Each structure stands twice: as C-alpha cells, then as structure tokens.
Amino acid sequence: MLASLPAFLRIPLACLLLLVNTVLHVTPLLLLTVIRLIVPLRGFRHAVSRVLVGIAESWLGVNGWMFGVFTRTQWRVEGDQGLSPRENYLVVCNHQSWVDIPALQKVFNRRIPFMRFFLKSQLIWVPLLGPAWWALDFPFMKRHSRQEIEARPELRGKDREATRRACEKFRHLPVAIMNFTEGTRFTRTKHDAQGSPYTHLLRPKAGGVAFVIDAMGEAIRQILDVTIVYPDGPTSMMDMIAGRIREVRVHIRRLPIPAAMRGDYEGDAAFRAQFQAWINALWAEKDARIAATLAVQG
C-alpha cells in the first residue's frame, strides 16, 4: 500500500520513519553503552554487548521491513542455505554503492552473526551512526598508504596491529566481519585509472582479508563470498528510498579458508604472492558471475 503513494509523500515519509527508527534504537543503545563503561565486570559487559547486538538487529529488521513496504524492489538471493548465527564468517563482497550495506544487512540480518565493518576513523563523527558504530565495537581504522609508510617506516605493521586489536574484541561473541575487498566503490573512472583486469570490478586489496584471517586464527573458518548486482546499473541510497531500484541480485558462496592461506602477509613475500593469487582467482570468478547475470538480464 505505502509503495503506491505518490513520490512527494512516500519519500519524505520513508526518510522520516528511517530517522525515527534510528533515534528510537540508538538512544537505548548509547545509554547501555555508558553503563557498560561504568561497570567493570567482564561478564556483565559481555552480557550488555549481547543486548546491544539485539538492539542493532532490531534496528536493521525494522529498516528492512520499511524498505519492503515502501518499495517494490525484487530481491533475488542465491546460496543462502545453511547459514548460522552461531558460526563466525569473513564476508567478502564487491562494492558498487552505499546501497550495498543495507542490502547485505537485509539479506543476512539474524541469519549470520551481526556484521561489523572496518570503518575509516573519520566516520566516528557521523551524527547518531558514528557513536552507534563505536558502541557496537565496529573497528575504526587509520589506513596508511604505501607512500606514508615509505616516508615514515615506523608506521609499517600498524594496520596489522590495529586489525589484531579489533579482532580480539570479537572473540567472546559470534561475529561476521565484513570486508569490501576493493577498498572503495566501483566507478568506471577508478576502474580505468587502476587498469583493472576485470570488466565489472576494481582490483582487490588482499591485505585486509589476510590480516583478518591471521588475527582471528582458527576462530574463523569460513568465507562468505558475496556478489551484488544491480541489473539496472549504478544506484544510490536515494534510489533505494525512492523505490527506483527494481531488482537486487545477491549470490553467496560458502568457502572454507585453506590452511595454506594462513600466514604472515607482510613479512613473507612468497606467502603474500600466493595469497594475492588466491584472491585474484576469486575476483575473476566473481567478475564472470556478474557478466553472466547481466547477460541474462540483457
């Protein structure tokens, strides 16, 4: 019914309800976080962390419901059988739009553990969401470029140390760690500037995946290889809110993490080359999958 409202009513109403839903969930989430900081008991803090995750999952569930009633978007999901909220996962995915995040949350909410993203440190200042991400133990990272490391060698290894510290927080709860392996959203300009060998993807950055696998150790044994396709082409969050996205296709593969893919990515050149070849092979398969999906649509 709400999807049939004229756009000048539907879009402001959807935006208002999204804001109200965020405020109603973030407020108790932040209050409980303050209590968690005050009470020093580890068991109590772990229990509060579980409650915080429940609040966050409720928040995402209501958002997903609203997208369902305000839009006519068709969701085509393959490979989502056998998922468990009690199993740890590393989720790797192509990145095309900010829509990717609510799309992943809609597909996986309450079906796998609550997903955490590695976020740029500046995002902690985003109103409401930044403090909420911090309260939910999302890792905020200061990524150092190769040029910065060459200029300041003492920065070498800092990214790995930060990843390890972040992953230590996840050992008392089931977790799904999300990694947009390309490091940025796909655009044709970025693709051409990189000289990417793939048609529909940027070059993958293998280091982030390797660091998480190393930091989590045997606590994480599976990768969810996720491919998102928007058959109608590039899209935005406003397109989703406005109901202009006709279809979203999501393909999921569960892959074991081979023992050979656990090692010292920074210090072992042979392992680094082997790991990069493995990720590049996954990305070649993902590129072919996107091409096949788009060909069927065409």
VOBA-1610 file (N, C-alpha, C; in pm, whole numbers, padded with zeros to 5 digits, always signed):
BEGIN
Met+00082-00120+00000Met+00000+00000+00000Met+00086+00126+00000Leu+00185+00132+00092Leu+00269+00252+00101Leu+00352+00270-00026Ala+00385+00161-00094Ala+00461+00173-00218Ala+00381+00240-00328Ser+00250+00247-00311Ser+00163+00308-00412Ser+00145+00458-00390Leu+00194+00509-00277Leu+00180+00653-00252Leu+00259+00732-00356Pro+00215+00852-00391Pro+00294+00936-00482Pro+00428+00970-00419Ala+00528+00989-00504Ala+00665+01006-00456Ala+00679+01123-00360Phe+00605+01233-00382Phe+00621+01351-00298Phe+00573+01325-00155Leu+00492+01220-00134Leu+00451+01179+00000Leu+00538+01063+00051Arg+00563+00969-00037Arg+00631+00845+00005Arg+00775+00871+00048Ile+00850+00951-00027Ile+00992+00971+00004Ile+01011+01044+00137Pro+00944+01158+00161Pro+00962+01222+00293Pro+00915+01134+00408Leu+00807+01058+00388Leu+00757+00971+00494Leu+00858+00861+00525Ala+00916+00802+00420Ala+01016+00697+00441Ala+01139+00753+00513Cys+01185+00871+00473Cys+01301+00933+00538Cys+01272+00962+00685Leu+01152+01012+00712Leu+01115+01043+00850Leu+01112+00918+00935Leu+01053+00810+00884Leu+01043+00686+00962Leu+01181+00623+00982Leu+01270+00635+00883Leu+01406+00585+00900Leu+01478+00661+01011Leu+01457+00794+01015Leu+01518+00874+01121Leu+01461+00838+01257Val+01329+00826+01266Val+01265+00791+01393Val+01313+00654+01440Asn+01320+00558+01350Asn+01367+00425+01386Asn+01510+00430+01438Thr+01593+00511+01374Thr+01732+00523+01418Thr+01740+00583+01558Val+01667+00691+01582Val+01670+00756+01714Val+01619+00661+01822Leu+01509+00590+01793Leu+01449+00501+01893Leu+01542+00386+01930His+01624+00343+01838His+01715+00232+01868His+01850+00281+01920Val+01901+00390+01864Val+02034+00437+01904Val+02032+00491+02047Thr+01922+00554+02088Thr+01917+00612+02223Thr+01939+00507+02333Pro+01862+00398+02338Pro+01891+00297+02442Pro+02025+00229+02421Leu+02068+00218+02296Leu+02196+00156+02268Leu+02310+00236+02333Leu+02305+00368+02319Leu+02410+00452+02377Leu+02401+00455+02529Leu+02279+00455+02585Leu+02264+00454+02730Leu+02323+00326+02790Leu+02296+00213+02726Leu+02352+00087+02774Leu+02505+00085+02760Thr+02555+00151+02656Thr+02699+00157+02637Thr+02766+00233+02751Val+02703+00341+02796Val+02756+00416+02911Val+02760+00327+03035Ile+02654+00251+03056Ile+02651+00159+03171Ile+02762+00055+03158Arg+02783+00005+03038Arg+02888-00094+03016Arg+03026-00036+03049Leu+03046+00091+03019Leu+03173+00155+03050Leu+03194+00174+03200Ile+03083+00198+03272Ile+03092+00228+03416Ile+03115+00101+03497Val+03045-00006+03462Val+03054-00131+03540Val+03174-00212+03490Pro+03271-00241+03577Pro+03396-00303+03530Pro+03392-00456+03517Leu+03280-00519+03550Leu+03274-00666+03549Leu+03271-00719+03406Arg+03364-00809+03373Arg+03375-00859+03236Arg+03249-00935+03193Gly+03196-01021+03281Gly+03075-01096+03246Gly+02958-01004+03219Phe+02945-00902+03300Phe+02837-00804+03280Phe+02854-00734+03146Arg+02975-00694+03114Arg+03000-00623+02989Arg+02969-00712+02869His+03004-00839+02878His+02973-00931+02768His+02821-00946+02752Ala+02750-00953+02865Ala+02604-00965+02858Ala+02542-00840+02795Val+02593-00722+02833Val+02543-00598+02773Val+02573-00595+02624Ser+02689-00644+02585Ser+02725-00646+02442Ser+02624-00729+02363Arg+02578-00839+02422Arg+02477-00921+02353Arg+02345-00845+02340Val+02309-00769+02443Val+02187-00688+02435Val+02201-00581+02328Leu+02319-00519+02319Leu+02343-00416+02218Leu+02327-00474+02077Val+02377-00594+02058Val+02362-00659+01927Val+02214-00684+01898Gly+02137-00726+02000Gly+01994-00746+01981Gly+01923-00618+01939Ile+01962-00505+02001Ile+01904-00376+01963Ile+01939-00343+01819Ala+02064-00365+01782Ala+02108-00334+01646Ala+02034-00421+01544Glu+02016-00548+01575Glu+01944-00637+01482Glu+01798-00595+01469Ser+01739-00547+01578Ser+01602-00495+01570Ser+01597-00371+01481Trp+01693-00284+01497Trp+01704-00163+01415Trp+01711-00200+01266Leu+01798-00296+01232Leu+01811-00337+01092Leu+01685-00407+01044Gly+01622-00485+01132Gly+01500-00554+01092Gly+01389-00457+01056Val+01373-00351+01135Val+01270-00251+01105Val+01304-00177+00976Asn+01432-00144+00958Asn+01472-00079+00832Asn+01439-00168+00712Gly+01471-00298+00723Gly+01441-00390+00614Gly+01291-00399+00587Trp+01212-00401+00693Trp+01066-00404+00676Trp+01018-00279+00603Met+01073-00163+00639Met+01030-00039+00574Met+01067-00038+00426Phe+01185-00086+00393Phe+01220-00093+00251Phe+01124-00186+00177Gly+01076-00289+00248Gly+00981-00380+00185Gly+00846-00317+00159Val+00796-00233+00251Val+00662-00177+00234Val+00661-00049+00153Phe+00776+00021+00146Phe+00781+00147+00072Phe+00829+00130-00071Thr+00881+00014-00107Thr+00934-00007-00242Thr+00881-00138-00300Arg+00901-00151-00430Arg+00864-00276-00498Arg+00990-00349-00547Thr+01101-00324-00484Thr+01227-00387-00524Thr+01216-00539-00511Gln+01259-00609-00614Gln+01263-00755-00613Gln+01402-00801-00568Trp+01404-00892-00470Trp+01530-00944-00417Trp+01550-01087-00465Arg+01656-01110-00541Arg+01689-01244-00590Arg+01817-01289-00519Val+01803-01382-00427Val+01916-01426-00345Val+01943-01573-00371Glu+02069-01605-00401Glu+02110-01744-00425Glu+02218-01783-00326Gly+02214-01908-00281Gly+02322-01963-00199Gly+02313-01930-00052Asp+02195-01890-00003Asp+02183-01850+00137Asp+02137-01965+00227Gln+02141-02087+00178Gln+02101-02200+00261Gln+02213-02237+00358Gly+02174-02285+00476Gly+02271-02339+00570Gly+02349-02237+00649Leu+02310-02112+00645Leu+02380-02010+00724Leu+02342-02024+00871Ser+02432-01981+00959Ser+02407-01996+01103Ser+02448-01870+01178Pro+02364-01823+01272Pro+02403-01708+01355Pro+02506-01743+01461Arg+02543-01870+01471Arg+02642-01912+01571Arg+02779-01942+01511Glu+02793-01926+01381Glu+02919-01953+01312Glu+02988-01821+01279Asn+03119-01814+01298Asn+03194-01696+01257Asn+03218-01698+01106Tyr+03207-01580+01044Tyr+03230-01570+00900Tyr+03315-01447+00869Leu+03392-01457+00764Leu+03452-01341+00699Leu+03376-01320+00568Val+03309-01207+00557Val+03227-01177+00440Val+03307-01087+00346Val+03331-01134+00223Val+03399-01052+00123Val+03300-01023+00011Cys+03300-00900-00036Cys+03197-00858-00130Cys+03250-00750-00223Asn+03198-00747-00345Asn+03224-00634-00434Asn+03149-00511-00382His+03192-00393-00424His+03138-00269-00368His+03103-00173-00482Gln+02972-00149-00501Gln+02926-00063-00608Gln+02859+00064-00560Ser+02799+00058-00441Ser+02713+00168-00398Ser+02698+00162-00247Trp+02656+00276-00186Trp+02620+00273-00045Trp+02501+00182-00020Val+02426+00149-00125Val+02313+00056-00111Val+02363-00083-00072Asp+02489-00114-00103Asp+02543-00245-00069Asp+02526-00277+00079Ile+02544-00177+00166Ile+02540-00202+00310Ile+02399-00241+00356Pro+02294-00160+00327Pro+02161-00207+00367Pro+02119-00334+00295Ala+02169-00356+00173Ala+02136-00479+00101Ala+02193-00600+00176Leu+02318-00593+00218Leu+02379-00703+00293Leu+02309-00722+00427Gln+02274-00612+00492Gln+02205-00623+00621Gln+02068-00688+00605Lys+01998-00655+00497Lys+01866-00715+00474Lys+01878-00865+00450Val+01978-00905+00371Val+01994-01046+00336Val+02041-01128+00456Phe+02131-01072+00540Phe+02197-01152+00643Phe+02147-01127+00785Asn+02065-01024+00808Asn+02027-00992+00946Asn+01960-01111+01015Arg+02014-01147+01129Arg+01969-01258+01215Arg+01993-01396+01152Arg+02052-01402+01033Arg+02083-01531+00971Arg+02229-01568+00991Ile+02313-01466+01009Ile+02451-01485+01049Ile+02477-01390+01165Pro+02590-01400+01235Pro+02616-01304+01342Pro+02613-01159+01291Phe+02588-01067+01380Phe+02583-00926+01345Phe+02713-00886+01277Met+02701-00822+01160Met+02818-00788+01081Met+02886-00661+01131Arg+03018-00668+01143Arg+03099-00549+01171Arg+03182-00514+01048Phe+03191-00384+01022Phe+03270-00333+00911Phe+03393-00263+00966Phe+03502-00269+00893Phe+03617-00183+00924Phe+03589-00046+00864Leu+03587+00056+00950Leu+03545+00190+00908Leu+03662+00287+00914Lys+03659+00385+00826Lys+03757+00493+00833Lys+03737+00570+00963Ser+03847+00610+01024Ser+03838+00673+01156Ser+03752+00799+01156Gln+03745+00870+01041Gln+03666+00993+01035Gln+03516+00967+01053Leu+03471+00844+01025Leu+03327+00816+01028Leu+03271+00812+01170Ile+03357+00814+01271Ile+03305+00815+01407Ile+03230+00945+01436Trp+03253+01049+01353Trp+03188+01179+01374Trp+03054+01189+01303Val+03010+01085+01234Val+02878+01088+01168Val+02771+01094+01277Pro+02679+01191+01273Pro+02577+01202+01379Pro+02498+01073+01396Leu+02474+01036+01519Leu+02399+00917+01560Leu+02470+00788+01521Leu+02500+00772+01393Leu+02556+00646+01346Leu+02698+00623+01394Gly+02781+00729+01393Gly+02919+00713+01438Gly+02928+00661+01580Pro+02860+00726+01678Pro+02862+00672+01815Pro+02801+00533+01825Ala+02698+00504+01742Ala+02637+00371+01746Ala+02736+00266+01696Trp+02807+00295+01589Trp+02908+00201+01540Trp+03016+00177+01645Trp+03057+00286+01713Trp+03158+00272+01818Trp+03104+00184+01931Ala+02979+00207+01973Ala+02919+00130+02081Ala+02911-00018+02046Leu+02895-00048+01918Leu+02882-00187+01873Leu+03017-00250+01838Asp+03125-00181+01876Asp+03261-00234+01856Asp+03301-00246+01710Phe+03247-00159+01625Phe+03298-00154+01488Phe+03441-00101+01494Pro+03534-00163+01423Pro+03673-00114+01427Pro+03688+00012+01342Phe+03744+00117+01401Phe+03777+00238+01328Phe+03927+00236+01298Met+03960+00244+01170Met+04098+00222+01127Met+04157+00350+01066Lys+04286+00370+01092Lys+04363+00474+01022Lys+04454+00403+00923Arg+04407+00393+00799Arg+04484+00323+00697Arg+04603+00408+00654His+04720+00344+00641His+04840+00414+00599His+04876+00369+00457Ser+04891+00464+00368Ser+04925+00433+00229Ser+05070+00388+00219Arg+05105+00329+00106Arg+05243+00287+00084Arg+05337+00407+00089Gln+05290+00521+00035Gln+05373+00641+00036Gln+05400+00689+00179Glu+05295+00683+00265Glu+05314+00724+00404Glu+05412+00632+00476Ile+05402+00503+00450Ile+05491+00407+00515Ile+05635+00426+00469Glu+05652+00455+00340Glu+05787+00479+00289Glu+05847+00604+00352Ala+05762+00707+00373Ala+05811+00831+00435Ala+05834+00813+00584Arg+05753+00727+00650Arg+05763+00705+00794Arg+05765+00555+00822Pro+05878+00490+00813Pro+05886+00344+00828Pro+05829+00292+00959Glu+05822+00377+01063Glu+05768+00331+01191Glu+05620+00294+01181Leu+05553+00338+01072Leu+05412+00304+01053Leu+05392+00162+01000Arg+05501+00102+00953Arg+05489-00034+00896Arg+05438-00130+01003Gly+05335-00206+00969Gly+05278-00303+01062Gly+05168-00248+01151Lys+05146-00116+01148Lys+05043-00057+01234Lys+04904-00105+01194Asp+04878-00116+01063Asp+04747-00164+01018Asp+04721-00305+01070Arg+04823-00388+01065Arg+04806-00526+01111Arg+04781-00530+01262Glu+04854-00448+01338Glu+04833-00443+01482Glu+04692-00394+01515Ala+04645-00293+01441Ala+04510-00239+01465Ala+04404-00344+01433Thr+04426-00419+01326Thr+04332-00525+01290Thr+04328-00633+01399Arg+04444-00669+01449Arg+04450-00772+01553Arg+04378-00726+01680Arg+04400-00599+01720Arg+04332-00548+01839Arg+04181-00547+01820Ala+04137-00508+01699Ala+03993-00506+01672Ala+03934-00646+01679Cys+04003-00743+01621Cys+03950-00879+01618Cys+03948-00943+01757Glu+04037-00899+01847Glu+04036-00952+01982Glu+03901-00925+02050Lys+03836-00814+02017Lys+03707-00780+02078Lys+03597-00879+02038Phe+03618-00949+01926Phe+03512-01034+01872Phe+03517-01177+01924Arg+03614-01210+02008Arg+03632-01349+02046Arg+03529-01398+02146His+03455-01307+02214His+03357-01351+02312His+03216-01359+02255Leu+03200-01323+02127Leu+03070-01328+02062Leu+03086-01383+01921Pro+02987-01457+01870Pro+02991-01491+01727Pro+02994-01362+01645Val+03069-01363+01536Val+03086-01240+01459Val+03095-01272+01310Ala+03047-01178+01231Ala+03070-01179+01086Ala+03145-01050+01054Ile+03266-01063+01005Ile+03348-00946+00973Ile+03335-00918+00824Met+03291-00797+00792Met+03262-00760+00654Met+03383-00688+00594Asn+03419-00727+00471Asn+03532-00664+00404Asn+03494-00636+00259Phe+03484-00506+00224Phe+03471-00468+00083Phe+03612-00470+00025Thr+03645-00578-00043Thr+03784-00609-00074Thr+03846-00513-00175Glu+03763-00444-00252Glu+03817-00346-00346Glu+03861-00217-00275Gly+03812-00197-00153Gly+03854-00082-00075Gly+03779+00046-00103Thr+03702+00050-00210Thr+03627+00169-00248Thr+03518+00127-00345Arg+03421+00217-00365Arg+03311+00184-00456Arg+03357+00188-00602Phe+03299+00096-00680Phe+03335+00086-00822Phe+03281+00205-00900Thr+03366+00265-00980Thr+03325+00359-01085Thr+03410+00328-01206Arg+03362+00364-01322Arg+03438+00339-01444Arg+03568+00420-01444Thr+03564+00540-01385Thr+03685+00623-01378Thr+03793+00554-01294Lys+03754+00503-01176Lys+03850+00432-01091Lys+03902+00306-01162His+03810+00236-01228His+03847+00114-01299His+03954+00142-01403Asp+03934+00247-01481Asp+04029+00279-01588Asp+04161+00330-01530Ala+04154+00407-01422Ala+04275+00459-01361Ala+04362+00347-01305Gln+04299+00241-01253Gln+04371+00127-01199Gln+04427+00036-01309Gly+04367+00043-01427Gly+04397-00057-01527Gly+04351-00194-01482Ser+04232-00198-01418Ser+04181-00323-01363Ser+04167-00430-01472Pro+04211-00553-01444Pro+04198-00660-01543Pro+04056-00717-01551Tyr+03967-00670-01463Tyr+03830-00721-01458Tyr+03737-00622-01528Thr+03628-00674-01579Thr+03533-00588-01651Thr+03443-00510-01556His+03398-00575-01448His+03297-00515-01361His+03348-00488-01220Leu+03477-00504-01197Leu+03534-00494-01062Leu+03663-00414-01063Leu+03694-00355-00948Leu+03826-00297-00926Leu+03921-00407-00878Arg+04047-00375-00875Arg+04145-00471-00824Arg+04119-00497-00674Pro+04121-00621-00630Pro+04102-00650-00487Pro+04228-00618-00407Lys+04207-00573-00284Lys+04318-00548-00192Lys+04324-00665-00095Ala+04418-00752-00118Ala+04422-00879-00044Ala+04466-00862+00100Gly+04540-00755+00132Gly+04599-00742+00264Gly+04497-00742+00376Gly+04385-00669+00358Gly+04283-00663+00464Gly+04225-00799+00496Val+04200-00879+00392Val+04148-01014+00412Val+04251-01100+00486Ala+04377-01091+00443Ala+04482-01171+00506Ala+04500-01135+00652Phe+04493-01006+00685Phe+04512-00962+00823Phe+04401-01016+00913Val+04275-01014+00865Val+04164-01064+00947Val+04179-01214+00970Ile+04211-01289+00866Ile+04229-01435+00881Ile+04339-01464+00982Asp+04449-01389+00973Asp+04560-01409+01065Asp+04521-01372+01208Ala+04451-01258+01224Ala+04415-01209+01357Ala+04313-01299+01426Met+04218-01352+01351Met+04113-01435+01410Met+04158-01580+01430Gly+04259-01622+01357Gly+04309-01758+01374Gly+04202-01861+01343Glu+04203-01970+01420Glu+04108-02079+01395Glu+03966-02043+01437Ala+03947-01927+01498Ala+03811-01885+01536Ala+03724-01857+01414Ile+03787-01835+01301Ile+03709-01811+01178Ile+03758-01908+01072Arg+03664-01987+01019Arg+03700-02096+00928Arg+03633-02086+00791Gln+03537-01992+00777Gln+03464-01985+00651Gln+03460-01842+00597Ile+03464-01834+00467Ile+03442-01708+00396Ile+03306-01716+00329Leu+03229-01607+00339Leu+03111-01590+00256Leu+03149-01498+00142Asp+03160-01554+00024Asp+03195-01478-00096Asp+03064-01426-00157Val+03040-01296-00143Val+02912-01237-00182Val+02930-01149-00305Thr+02840-01165-00400Thr+02839-01083-00521Thr+02705-01012-00530Ile+02710-00879-00536Ile+02588-00798-00550Ile+02583-00740-00690Val+02467-00752-00753Val+02447-00697-00888Val+02318-00616-00889Tyr+02326-00496-00945Tyr+02208-00413-00970Tyr+02186-00412-01121Pro+02094-00496-01170Pro+02079-00511-01315Pro+02048-00382-01390Asp+01988-00284-01322Asp+01955-00159-01390Asp+02070-00060-01392Gly+02184-00098-01335Gly+02300-00010-01341Gly+02328+00062-01210Pro+02420+00159-01210Pro+02460+00230-01088Pro+02341+00287-01013Thr+02351+00284-00880Thr+02238+00326-00799Thr+02288+00398-00674Ser+02196+00458-00600Ser+02231+00535-00481Ser+02131+00505-00370Met+02163+00554-00248Met+02072+00535-00136Met+01938+00602-00162Met+01940+00720-00225Met+01813+00787-00254Met+01731+00706-00353Asp+01797+00638-00447Asp+01724+00550-00538Asp+01652+00440-00460Met+01718+00385-00357Met+01655+00281-00276Met+01536+00338-00200Ile+01556+00451-00132Ile+01448+00511-00053Ile+01331+00550-00143Ala+01363+00599-00263Ala+01258+00644-00355Ala+01193+00529-00431Gly+01244+00406-00413Gly+01184+00292-00481Gly+01218+00282-00628Arg+01333+00341-00667Arg+01371+00337-00808Arg+01456+00215-00844Ile+01491+00132-00746Ile+01568+00012-00775Ile+01470-00103-00797Arg+01464-00151-00918Arg+01365-00254-00950Arg+01407-00392-00900Glu+01540-00419-00899Glu+01585-00553-00865Glu+01726-00549-00805Val+01748-00634-00706Val+01881-00655-00649Val+01909-00805-00653Arg+02023-00843-00709Arg+02062-00983-00712Arg+02183-01005-00621Val+02174-01105-00535Val+02281-01136-00440Val+02315-01284-00452His+02441-01312-00480His+02488-01451-00489His+02586-01475-00375Ile+02570-01589-00305Ile+02651-01620-00187Ile+02717-01755-00206Arg+02848-01760-00180Arg+02921-01887-00178Arg+02987-01903-00041Arg+02972-02020+00018Arg+03046-02050+00142Arg+03173-02125+00104Leu+03287-02070+00146Leu+03416-02129+00111Leu+03496-02154+00238Pro+03557-02271+00251Pro+03649-02291+00364Pro+03776-02209+00343Ile+03838-02169+00452Ile+03965-02098+00443Ile+04075-02203+00441Pro+04147-02218+00331Pro+04252-02321+00325Pro+04363-02292+00425Ala+04421-02397+00478Ala+04532-02381+00573Ala+04647-02304+00511Ala+04665-02321+00381Ala+04775-02252+00312Ala+04754-02102+00303Met+04633-02056+00332Met+04603-01913+00325Met+04615-01845+00461Arg+04679-01912+00556Arg+04705-01852+00687Arg+04855-01833+00700Gly+04896-01707+00717Gly+05039-01682+00725Gly+05070-01535+00745Asp+05197-01501+00731Asp+05247-01365+00755Asp+05245-01288+00623Tyr+05138-01214+00601Tyr+05121-01143+00473Tyr+05228-01036+00455Glu+05261-00965+00561Glu+05359-00856+00547Glu+05502-00905+00540Gly+05534-01007+00618Gly+05674-01045+00631Gly+05720-01155+00538Asp+05627-01227+00473Asp+05662-01342+00390Asp+05621-01313+00246Ala+05716-01279+00161Ala+05687-01239+00024Ala+05624-01353-00056Ala+05671-01477-00033Ala+05616-01590-00107Ala+05470-01613-00068Phe+05441-01605+00064Phe+05302-01621+00108Phe+05215-01508+00052Arg+05266-01385+00052Arg+05189-01271+00002Arg+05152-01293-00145Ala+05246-01339-00225Ala+05216-01364-00367Ala+05112-01475-00382Gln+05123-01579-00300Gln+05028-01691-00305Gln+04889-01643-00265Phe+04883-01562-00160Phe+04753-01513-00113Phe+04689-01421-00216Gln+04767-01332-00274Gln+04714-01243-00377Gln+04661-01321-00496Ala+04730-01428-00534Ala+04683-01510-00646Ala+04550-01575-00612Trp+04533-01618-00488Trp+04406-01679-00445Trp+04292-01578-00451Ile+04314-01459-00397Ile+04210-01355-00401Ile+04181-01314-00545Asn+04284-01301-00626Asn+04262-01263-00766Asn+04179-01368-00840Ala+04199-01496-00806Ala+04119-01602-00869Ala+03973-01590-00825Leu+03948-01561-00697Leu+03811-01540-00651Leu+03748-01423-00725Trp+03827-01319-00747Trp+03773-01199-00812Trp+03745-01225-00961Ala+03826-01307-01025Ala+03800-01342-01165Ala+03668-01419-01176Glu+03644-01511-01081Glu+03518-01585-01081Glu+03400-01491-01054Lys+03419-01396-00965Lys+03313-01301-00933Lys+03282-01214-01056Asp+03384-01171-01126Asp+03365-01089-01246Asp+03286-01166-01351Ala+03319-01293-01368Ala+03246-01376-01465Ala+03101-01395-01422Arg+03078-01406-01291Arg+02942-01423-01239Arg+02858-01297-01266Ile+02918-01182-01247Ile+02846-01056-01275Ile+02814-01046-01422Ala+02910-01079-01506Ala+02888-01073-01651Ala+02774-01166-01693Ala+02771-01287-01636Ala+02665-01383-01671Ala+02530-01331-01624Thr+02524-01272-01505Thr+02398-01219-01453Thr+02345-01108-01543Leu+02434-01017-01581Leu+02392-00905-01665Leu+02352-00952-01805Ala+02419-01059-01855Ala+02385-01112-01986Ala+02246-01172-01986Val+02210-01240-01876Val+02075-01297-01866Val+01972-01185-01864Gln+02004-01076-01790Gln+01911-00963-01783Gln+01897-00898-01919Gly+02007-00889-01994Gly+02002-00824-02124Gly+01923-00906-02224
//
